[in-house]
Structures are given as C-alpha cells and as structure tokens.
Amino acid sequence: MERSSRDRGARQATRLKGGVVGPWGLAALVIGVMSPAIGLYACWGPIEAAAGPIAPLVFLAALAITLPTVVSYAALNRHAPSAGAAAAWLWTTVNPTTGLLAGLVTISYFTMGALTTPLMFGLFLRDLMAWAGTPLPDMTAVAIGIVLQSAIVAWISVRGVEASARTTIKLMLIETAAVLALSATILVVKAGQPGGLHLRPFDPAQAAHGAGGFWAAVLLGMLAFTGFDVVAATAEEARTPREHVPRVLVLGVVGIAVFWAANAWVLTLSTPPARVADYNAQGLTAITSVARAYWGWGEVVVIATGFTGLTAIYIGCVQGASRVIFALARHGLAPAPFARLAGEARAPRAAVLAVVGACAVLALASLALLGNGLDAFVWWSNAVVFFAALTFTGVNLANLIYFRRVARVHFNPWLNLVVPVTGIGLSLYLIYAAFFSALWSQPLRTGKSVVIGCLGLFALQLLIAAGTRLMRRDLFTTSAPIGVPQGAGEAA
C-alpha cells in the first residue's frame, strides 16, 4: 500500500524497528498467543460442560470456521503485509471510515483476548495456594493474580517485540511438554482399563445439550483460536513478512488445532462428563482436578504451566492491540502520545501500558460485579468472539475486494473468491448462531448481558468512526495509516 512522498517522509521517524522478528519468532507469537496448554486448560472444561463429551469435535469445528479467514490473512499478508491488517486493508478496499472502524474493532478484539488471561491467572493462583496449604479466598486470589500478571506483562512488553518473542518461545516449549506428559499418563492409565480407550468423543451423537449447547461450546472453542492474527500486527517489525507471515499463519493454526483435538480426546476420556460439569458449576478449573487425580502432587506442574501459557497469550494480545493503537495515533486518528516510541527497541510504550492498564481495570471490575473469577472469564471469552468474528468478516471482505480492485493480476478464483465468501458466511453464521441465538437464550448474568454489552460497544465505535470522519475529513484523504511499503522489513 503506497504512501505519498510527504506521508512517507513525515512518518519515517515514527516507524517501528524493522527486521527484528524472524520466522521462529513469528511462529512463537502465533502458537504462543493461542497457547498449546491454555486452549485446553481454560476451554476444555467449559466446552464439555456446555456440549457434553465432544470437546475434540468442537475444536475441529472451530478450526473449520477459522481456516478460511486464516487463508485470507495469508493471501493479504503475502501481497500487502500490514501492522493493522483489517484496518489498513479495508481502508484501501472499501473506504477510510470502514478502515478506522475495523481498527477500533481489532483493538477491542485483541484487548478482550488479553483481558481473559489475568482472570484465569488468578484462578490458577488460587489453585496454587490451595496446593501449598495456604488457601486464599477466591476473590482475593483472582484480584492478586490480575495485578501480578499485568505488571509482569507490562514489564516484558515495553521491552519490544523481539524480547516478547524470545520470552514466548521459552514459555511455549515448557507448556507443550507439560500437556504431552499429562496426556501420556492418562493414556497409560486408561489403556489398562477395559474399554478405557475409545473414539466416542468424536461422535456427534454424544452431544448432550443439543444445537444450543454445541454452539455455546463453539464460542469457547473459537476463543482458543482468537489471537492467531496478532502476527499480522508484527509485519512492520518482521523480516521478510511477505514470505514468513503467510506460512507461519497456516501451519501454526492447523498444527495447534490438531494438538488441541488430540489432547482434548485424551482429557475427555480421563473424567466422567458429570464430574467435569460439577467442577465448572463450582467455579473450579477442571484441568487441575484431572492432574490431581492422575499425578497427585504433580498437579503443581499444570498450575505452573498455566501461568506460563497465560502470560504468553497476554503478551501476544498486548503486542497486537498496542501496534494498531500506535499506527492509528501515528496517522492522527488516536491521541498523539500513543504514537511515541521509546528505547532502543522503539516500542510504543504508552500504547502498551494503556492496553495493560485497561485489561487490569476491566478484569477487576468484572470480578467485582460477577463475584466469581470463572464467570468473569466466561463473560469476556464470549465477548471477544463477537469482535473476533467481526474482524474475520472484515479480513475476508478485504480479500474478496483487494484482488479484484488493487491486485487484479494476482486474482485467484479459489483463494480470492471461494475462500473469502466461505469465510464471510461462516463468520456471520457464528455471530448469529453462537452469539445471538445461544447467548441470548442464556441468563442475563453471562448470556444476555454479553450481547447487550458488545452491541453497545460496537454502536459506540460506529459513532466514533463517523464522528471522526465528519470532524477530521483531512485525515481520510491519504493512504492507509498502517501499511508496510514494499521492501519494509525485508532481509538484506
């Protein structure tokens, strides 16, 4: 996406540090933000409580819904890598107002994804204290966890994307090893029991609560996938983004989905569904109870890797949200302090701290209002999927239009027509079936209130985008604010 010479010269001084993240760092961000462990630790229990013992099917269904969007992201990143992804692409292909709206939606999506992690961190802290024989009241433990993890993530994230990627790689390796070890233990135990190993978790007939339960579970399955596109936000800081970002996106998402489905099958075999539902009803993390049953004191390993996995997700989502805020501010569409870079790493420190601060405040507020850390986690988990589905719809729309208007010579009927149309249809159906239908039929506390809150925030974003267009029309006459020029970040 080309800029005018005036724009390029004026903004070069506020460009993020390029060429600092290689393919392994990009892969770590994709896999780390989805988290091999937390996708299971946080979602497996609630999925089974909602739909019955079919968690592997739910993860595969969520992959099917997500995959067209992953391909659209890959196609657009190969031709127009952008730190703002949907915001920049829709600015160019539809109109600048739609691009700004997409930027606001993307910020909400990444921020809410980050927000879920300190709540779950607090629940694992509660479990750790109970294991150590010094239990804390639930509300106290979760509140301490929110503040503690937010402080850690802020310290890591302000050091720049390169430091964040290195940290994420280490955390990802630790949590993956723990998940595989627990699954291996369960398989050995179940193999010694008559009928202990079977494939019923892959049978749709095992669904316990009908279509409504299935789609409520898919919402949670989609939560596990949200954030994969954070890697697009590092395009300005990546080496050869046109080559590495698309490849990492597709391989990373498919690989982690297979990992989740396989290990969710093992976890589903480990414990009767009624017991899992009971754990969730009590606000307990089912995974720690399973680890206690099979490892005894070794459950502390699961708790410890819960901390590492949640921290990797938090870091990745903060990277994504802060980069979009920075880029909008650099263009004049957000407060100027968010466009300032700090230190040798040229990190957008103000934007990072704003995202972390918002996460901490909103997490504490929701904890106080709902009085239960798990309920607060589920509330924000459902909310983030709404904004993720809107972002996915926008990216698929950009794919559909970009290769017909901007890059016609590269148009491919399969990749740039069939895939994005499928992605739009699946994303919109997800919003209808899983969000409006399933959540609206649930109690106000964690059902209807999510729908009302998300629609209210989206309406506010529409007003902000339209109002900014009316009051600052001059900002909407230039090229997209978040594009990466040809050659940016390319290896020498």
N, C-alpha and C positions, 0 to 999 in steps of 0.2 A: 504494500500500500504506500504509494508515493506521497511525499510531503512537498510543499513548495520550498524553494530555497530559503525563504525568510523563516519559515517554520523550523526547518532543519537547523539553521544556524542558531536560532533563539533557544532551542531545546537541547542542543548537544550537551550543554553544561549540566543538564539535569537528567542525563541518561544513566540508567543503572549500569553497573560494571559488567561488561560483556565477556563471554568466553570462559566463565569460571565454573560452569557445571557441565561435566561430561556425561556420556551415556549411562554409566553406573550410578551417578548422582541422580540423573533423571529417573532411572528405574527405581531407585530408593524412594524418591518422592512419590511416585505413583503407587508402589506397593505399600510404602510406609503410611501414606495418608488413608489407604483402605485398611491396612493393618491385618496381617495374617491371623493374629491372635484375637484382636478386639472384634473383628467381624463375627467371630464365633462367641467370644466371651460375653459381649454385650447383646448380640442379636439371637443367638440360638435359643436361649430360654424363652424370651418373649415370643419368638416365632412359633415355638412348639405350643406355648400356652394359647396362642391365637388360632392356630390352624390344626393342631394335632401333630402326630409324629411323622411329618413330611418335610422337615427342615431342608434336606438336600434338594427336594423338588422346588422349594421356594427360592433357594439360592440360584438354581438353574433358570427359573422363571425370571428372576431379577436380571440375570445375565442376558437373557433373550431380549428383554426390554431395553437394556442398556447398550447392547452391542451396536445397533445401527448408529447411535449417537457417537460411540467410540470411533467408528469408521468415518463419520462426518468430521469429527475433530481431527482425525489423522489426515484426511484429504485436505482440509483447510490449512492445517499446520504445514503440510508439505509445500503449499504454494504461497501462503501468507501468514507465517508464524506471528503471533501477536500476544503481548503480555496481557491483553484484555479479552482475548478470544471473542466471545459472542458480542461484546460491546463494540469492538473495532469492526468485526465482520458485518454486523447489522447496520452500523453507521454508514458503511460503504455501499452495502447492497440494497438496503431499504431506505432509510433516511437517518440523519443525525439524531433526531429526537428518539427514535426507536433504539439507536445505539446507546444513548445515555440511559434510557430505561433498562436496557439489558445490563449495563454496568451496575446500576443500583440493585437489580435482581441478583446478579452474580455476587455482589458484596454480601447481600443478605444470605445467600446460599452458603458461601464459604464461612461466614461468621457464625451462622447457626450450626454448621457442621463442627466448627471449633468448640462451640458452646456446650455441646453434648458431652465433651470429653472430661472437663473438670467435675461434672456431676458424677460420672461413672468412676472417676479417680477417687472421689470422696467415698463412694460405696466400697471400693477395694481397700481404702484406708481403714474403714470401719471393720472390714473382714480381717485385715492385718492386726489391728489392735485386739480383736477378739481372739485371734490365734495366739497372740503374745500374752494373753491372760490379763490384759488391761483394757477391757472394752470401753468404748466411748458411746454416749448417746448418739443415735443415728444422725440427728440434725447437726450436732456438733462436729461429728466426724466428716460429714459431707461438706460443711462450711469450711473446715480447716483444709480439706483436700482441694476445694475450689481455689482458695487463696494461695496455697502452696504451689500447686501445679501452674497456676497462672504466672506466678513470679518466676518459676524455672523457665517456662516457655518464653517469657518476655526477655530474659537474660540471653537465651540461646538465639532467638530470632533477630535481635538487634545487632548481632554479630555478622549478619549477612547470610545469603542463600548457600554459600559454599560451606560454612560451618554447620548450617542446618542440615545440609545433605549428608555430611560426614556423620553427624550425630544420628541421623535417621537410619543410615546403613547399619550402624552398630546395634541400635535398638531392634531393628527388623530381624537381624540374624539371631538375636537372643530369644525373641518371642516365637519365631518359627521353630526353633529347636525344642522349646517347651511344649508347644502344641503337638508336634510329632511324637515326643516322648510320652505324653499323656494318652494319645490315641493308640500308640503301640501297646501300652499297658492294658488299656481296655480291650483291645483285640485279643491279646493273650488270654485274659481272664474269660472273655465271652466265648472264645474258641473251645474252652474246656467245659462249657455248659451245653447240654443238649438243646439244640435249636437256638443257641446264643447268637449265631451269625445268620442273618437273612437280609433280603432286599426289600422288605415291606416299606421302609421309609421312602422308597422311590415309587410307590404305588399310589396314584391319586385317590384310590378308594379308601385309603387310610385317613383322609382329611376328616377332621372331627366336627368342624363348625360351619360347613357349607361354604358357599362362594364368599359371603361376607367375611368369614374367618380367614379364608385364603388370601383375599385382597388386603385385609388388615396386616397379615403376615408379610405380604409382598412389600407393603410400605416399609416394614422393618428390614426386609432383605435389600430394598433399594438404598436404605440408609448405609448399609455396608459398602455399597458401590459409590456413594456420593463422595466427591473429592478427587476422583481419579484425574479430572481435568485440571487440577491445580498445576500440573506440569506445563500446561499451556501458558500459565502466568509467568513461567521462568524463561520464556522464549528470548527475551532481551538479554538474559544472563547466561544462556546456554551456548555450548559450542555446536556448530552446525545444526541448528534447530530444525531445519527442513529435512534433514536426514534422520536424526535421532528421535525427535519428539513423536512422529507418527509411529515408528517401530515400537518404541517403548510403550506407547498408549495401548496398542492392540495386544502385544504379547503380555504386558503386565496385567491387564484386566482379565483376559482369558485365563492366564495362569493362576491368578488368585482365586477366580471363581471355581476352577476345578479343585483347588486346595480346600476351599470352604465346603464344597459339596461333599468331598470325600471325608473330611473330618467331621462334618455335621452328621453324616451317616453313622460314624462311629459313636459320636456323642448321643445320638438318638437311640442307639442300641444299649447305651450304658445305664439308662434310668427309665423307669415306667413313666409314661406321659402324665399321669395324675400327680406324681410326685413333683415333676417339673412345674406343672401348673400351680401347685401348692407353694413352691418356692417363690414364684413370681407374685402370687397373691400376698405373700408376707413381705414383699419388697426385698427379697434376697437375690443375690447373684447365683443362678443355678450352677454355673461352672465351678465355683469354689466348693459347693456341696459335692459335686461329682468328683472333683480332685481329692476331697477329704475321704470319700468312700473308697477310692482306688489307690491313693498314695498316703493316706494318713497325714502325718505332719508335713508331708511333701506338698500339701496344698499351698504352702507359702511360695512355692515356685510359680504357681499360676497367679497368685496375687502379685508377686514381683513383676512378672511379665505383663500383667495387666497395667501396671504403672508405666512400663517402658512403651508398650503399644499405644496407650492413650496419649502419651507425650509425643510420640511420632505423628499421630493424627493431628494433634493440636498444632504442632509446628507447621505441618504441611498446609493446613487450612489458613493459618495466620499468614503464611507466605502468599497464598493466593489472594486473600482479601486485601492485604496491605498493598500488593502490587497494583491491583485495579484502582484502589483509592489513590495511590501515588500518581498513576497515569492520568486519572481524571483531574486531579489537582494540578498536574503539570500543564494541562490544557485550559485551566481556569474554571473547571466545572465542579471543583470541590475546594474547600479552604486552602489557601496558599501554604500554610505550614506543613501540610501533608505532602507537598512536592519537594521538601528539602531532604537531602541525602547527608548521611553522617559517617565519618570514619573512613578508613582505607577501603573497607568493603562496600562503601557507597550504599548503605542500607537506608531505606525510608523509615527512620526511627520513629517519627511522630505517627506515621500511619500504623506501624506495628503496635506501638503502645496503645493507640486508640482502639484497635481491634481487640487486643488482650484485655484492656480495661472494660470494654463493652461486654465481653464474654463473662468476666468475673462478676460484674454488677448484675447482669441479666440472670446468670446462674443462681446467684444468691437470692435475687428477688423471686424467681420461680420456686426455689426451695422453700422460702418463707410462705409463699402463697399456697403451695400444694402440700407442704408439710411432709413430703416424702421424696427422697432423692431419686428413687426409681421412677416414680410418677413424673417428676420434673424431667428426667432423661427421656422418657417416652414422649412427653409433650413436645419437646424440642426436636426429637427424632422425627415425629410425624410432620412437624412444620418444615424442617429442612427439605423433606422430599418434595413438598409443593414447589419451593423455589428452585430445587434441582430440576424438576420436570419442566418448569417454565424455561430455565436456561437451556436444557436439552432441546426443547422445541425450537428455541431461537437459533441454536447452532445448526440444527437440521435445515431450518429455513434458509440460513445463510449459505449452506452447502448447495441447496437447490437453486438459489439465485446467483451466487458468485460465479459458478462455472457456466452460466448462461449469459451473464452480462459483462463480467470483468475478464474472465479467462476462458473464453469460448473455445480456444484451440485445444484446451485440456479437458473438455467436457467428455465424460464417460457415462453412457446411459445407465449402467448398473450403479456405479459409485456415486454419481451426482444426480440421479433421478429416483431410482428404485429404493436405494438405501435411505436417503433423507425423507422421502414420502412415508416409508415404513416407520422411520424414527419419529416423525411428527405424529403419525397415527397412534403409535404405542404410548408416546409421552402424554398425549391428550387423553387417551383412554385411561392411563394410570391416574391422571388428575380426577377424572370422573369416577372411576370405579373404586379406587383405593382411597381417594381423598374425600370427595363429596359424598359418595354413597356410603362407604364403610364408616368413615369417621362421623358423618352427620347422624348416623343411627346409634352412635355410642353416647354415653352420659356426657353432660356438659364439661365435667372436670377435665378429662383428657381426650374428648372427642369433639363435640360441637365447638368448644372454645378454641380449639386449634384452627378450625375452618374460619371462624369469625376473626380471629387474630390475624391470620395470613391474608385474608381478603382485605382487611382494614389496612394492613401494611402495604399491600400491593396497590390499593387505591391511592394511598399517600404518595407512593413512588410515581404513579401516573401524574399526579398533580405537580410533583416536583419537576419531572421531566418537561411537562407542558409549560409550567411557570418559568422555568429557566430558558426555554426556547423563546418565550414572549419577551422576557426582560434582557436577555443577553444573546440576541439573534446573531451578533457578530461572531460568537464562538462556534456557531453551527455552519459557517460558510467555508471552513477549512477542512482539510483531510482528517481522517480518523485519528484520535489522540493517542492510540495505544499500539499502532502498527510497528513492525520491525522492518526497516528498509532492507532491500536486497543486499546480502553480504554481511548483515549485522550478526555478530557472534560467530561468524564462520572461522574455522581453523585456518591458520596461515598455511 
